[in-house]
């Protein structure tokens, strides 16, 4: 090999070595950047998983959606009625009243006060058209306060949230005074005041949260009205001409209703809606094949309602229990316990 060829070979070798060194440096640099970037992404994913799996963010959110109020509900059979309270903090129910050993039995439970006192019409078995109106304590003491000794109405009376007022319906069949009358009175039945009348229909009453107004159904068109008990100003909210209203309640969020569409055997598929009283718009809350009823919002925006697999052909439908559902403010629904009727939230 000539000297010139040796020098050329040495030069080529040096080029190869320098190339290898350059590639190594480049790989090391990019590899370092790649490793850093991947680690950073891994940290983000880990943080997201922590939040989704119960980290500080979701724990705080969960605490905020747990109801701080208790719900009252009833378990009914053909012999007696039990009233229960459910605590969502401990997830435990407790029996707070029973008429099992009472002479007078509960016929209807229509409303509760903010303190959780339950308005109930009670009478001896076999007494169909009237009874005694009691305010039942739900502190487990078994005590009840007699409001009206002899009370009769085509619809259950409603007590105001502050416990001071009653509203109820009277019906007259006389030719001179025929029709329905909407009455407001003190809780003991005194100081009666007639608010409005209708010859065709007044039904399904419900108080406002501030105890100053209430809503009701009026006329054959199933029009929903609200009225202020001081000014007697009456305002139409909406019409349920094509729907059958099952129940409603009034909260700070608005009016919550249960209804189904008339015809086509839809009576076993009632669903929950809210009515915004600012613009009277309606929003659908539940959509399933069950019978959803007795819906109530708490002060935090959590919704409870009773979901029942309803069949009008069931001979024991009056005593058939459904599942209390809790729809939290985070949009998650869970089953709570069995019940025949939800009575409302207790402060």
Secondary structure, DSSP 4 states (H G I P E B T S, - for coil): --HHHHHHHHHHHHHHHHHHHHHHHHHHHHHHHHHHHHHHHHHHHHHHHHHHTT-HHHHHHHHHHS-SSEEEEEEE-SS-EEEEEEETTTTEEEEEEE-TT-SSEEEEEEEE-TT-PEEEEEE-TT--S-EEEEEE--SSS--EEEEEEEE--SS--EE-TTSSEEEEEEEE-SSTT-EEEEEEEETTS-S-EEEEEESS-EEEEEE-TTSSEEEEEETTTTEEEEEETTT--EEEEEE-TTEEEEEEEE-SS-EEEEEEESSTTGGG--EEEEEETTTTEEEE---SSSEEEEEEE-TTS-EEEEEE---TT-TTGGG--EEEEEE-TTS-EEEEEEESEEEEEE-
